[in-house]
Amino acid sequence: MVNKNVTSNKLQLFYSEKLGKLSWLAHGFSTRRGGVSRVYGGHALNLGFTRQDSRKSVERNRELLLAELGVANTRKNWPLVSLRQIHSDLIHRVDHLPEEPLAADGLITDTPGLVIAVQTADCLPIILADPKRRAVGVFHAGWRGTAKRIIEKGVGEMRMHFKCDPRNLVAVIGPGIQKCCYDVGEEIRTNFESQFAYAASLFHEVKESDPVREKYPLLFLTARAPGHSELPVKLFLDLVAANRRQLLDAGVLVKNIDATAACTACHTDQYFSYRAENGITGRMMAAAAIKPE
């Protein structure tokens, strides 16, 4: 991933070097920097119609995004197609701007001049592009969508609608919460174990540290061997590894997968994070568009 700054308003997007090689494709992963929203601190590029922010600010932020992507001009912006995201495995093929936002978590298109996008604030944004067929897809993958195999199904949808060969697809997993910060409940591990034979490799456990226990261990002696009560254990999910595995299982080549983005929860100065900011935060976008010939 590489970043690019716009000096005039300090707007910052992240780009994939792999996707950047496709001259027919415009794409970018937004950050929280460079917008006009004030409710989330500084000049925030909130791209979601959240409760805290004004519609006017979000619409202006979206205009700034389109301008930086190079899909806006003095006459008319390219249509921006986004979703009413429902943590599903639903994917829509689009060739025009719908009258109302579609309820789903994935969009695919081979229509030039149309910007497709998903919103995130910890969940993974994923872009798929086919250099041969000039088709593109964007997907929102939280734990629910991942458990439902949304990106695996996304490869299948592009194969069905556009005759894409998975071996030609370029897949980029953008900024999202990483395994260092994504603690989940045991019920989520159970859910994944019921779906994936490799589920055990996606989780790791960490014992919570307790300074008092470490300083005064005798206070925590029990009759149970080995003589001390157990420290509570936190369970962490590697959402990136889960989606990478689905891409590989769907036939995408390992050399064509880019999953090098940073953790949103670790870097709230750079990204919006629903978890790290206790649900009071903005939304980023992963956007892609096919340029007219």
Order of alpha helices (4+ residues) and beta strands (2+ residues): beta-beta-alpha-beta-beta-alpha-beta-beta-beta-beta-beta-beta-beta-beta-alpha-alpha-beta-beta-alpha-beta-alpha-beta-alpha-beta-beta
